[in-house]
Amino acid sequence: MSAESTPGPGIPGDTGTDGARHRGKGKRRKPQRRRKGLMITAWTAAGIVVVGGAGAGYLYFKLNGNLKSVDIDQALGTDRPKKADNGSENILVLGSDTRAGSNKKLGGGTDDGSARSDTAMIVHIYKGHKKASVVSIPRDTLIDRPACTDTQGDEHPAAQNAMFNSAYSTGGAACAVKTVESITDLRMDHYLEVDFAGFQKLIDDLGGVEITTTKSIDDPESHLKLKAGTHTLDGKQALGLVRTRHGVGDGSDLGRIQLQQAFIKALVNQIKDVGVFSNPKKLLDLAETATKTVTADSDLGSVNKLASFANGLKGISPSNMRMITMPVAYDPADPNRVLLQKKKADQIWKALENDRPIPKSATSGSATGEAKGVVTAP
């Protein structure tokens, strides 16, 4: 969890370019399940759905104390984009890669006391809650980070040409939200975060996730080695998959995003029929893990509120989820960084602001990462 997370309440400018891109340098198969699922917002998905299914009931008092929340509204004040009045909602979902505690042995790297937003997605829920668009933000995008105040009241100065994920490591959740709102001019109605250890345990509690790889993946840095074929990934393998970047595609963060999006769809496709809702013990185990794993904004900081929010998303199936990556181009000065294609990105933000579908022209010609189709739902 982020350093500023606190116990939840008891009751329920253009830095980019459109220039040329530069390339940087099995297990036993389970029976096929029905392809009918719930909307899952990135890594927090399983936990939210489980809590939504549990309801308040006898689990309320046990689970409510597990939740942590951050008061984004208080930290950011009133200098923010206006809330939409068209029935839509925007949720910023982050996967944090802190190296502290139980995450250290999972994430690799140095435990320097900091955390970064390893994964960032804007989930736009359309009016009526039947469709959603998910926009992944590459962590390596160079942006102008705005000045921000974190939830502890500490102020952080603005910075130019900073990596996007530095916003979280600098000022935590509040600074990450502020940065996304400055890029998009969209109000983030909610914030959700999950960490390495929690993600791994959620997948194990679910009994694994079935995927098919069309190519072999071998990435020592993420501890993942898979031959081409169908696999039921346990938590450690799933974590390796959503973190790998060197074992597939062009080795960029963009390729990792393509793998993450494919994994989320595979998870959504099967979660409804893994026996969770007919197995009380499994349901309780998942709810226990989820509420210890998820950090939410204070508006979702209780089991009842989170459950009500989740229940409103049940009508969104994978076929009604469009997943894209914010349009970027490789930085000519550094192939390990990407630059925002502002004109194309503005088409996305304008469409979401007006609760309209994202036009295909907004992503055509953008750098991709070359890992599309490597992972699919079986």
Secondary structure as UniProt FT lines:
FT   TURN            3..4
FT   STRAND          6..7
FT   HELIX           42..44
FT   HELIX           45..54
FT   TURN            57..59
FT   HELIX           60..64
FT   TURN            65..66
FT   STRAND          68..70
FT   HELIX           72..76
FT   TURN            77..78
FT   STRAND          89..96
FT   HELIX           101..103
FT   HELIX           104..107
FT   STRAND          117..125
FT   TURN            127..128
FT   STRAND          132..136
FT   TURN            139..140
FT   STRAND          141..145
FT   STRAND          148..149
FT   TURN            151..152
FT   STRAND          155..156
FT   STRAND          159..163
FT   TURN            164..165
FT   HELIX           166..184
FT   STRAND          190..195
FT   HELIX           196..206
FT   STRAND          209..213
FT   STRAND          217..219
FT   TURN            220..223
FT   STRAND          224..226
FT   STRAND          229..233
FT   HELIX           235..243
FT   TURN            249..250
FT   HELIX           253..271
FT   TURN            272..273
FT   HELIX           276..278
FT   HELIX           280..293
FT   STRAND          295..297
FT   HELIX           298..300
FT   HELIX           303..311
FT   TURN            312..315
FT   HELIX           318..320
FT   STRAND          321..325
FT   STRAND          328..331
FT   TURN            332..333
FT   STRAND          334..340
FT   HELIX           342..353
FT   TURN            354..355
FT   HELIX           360..362
FT   TURN            363..365
FT   TURN            372..373
FT   STRAND          375..376
//
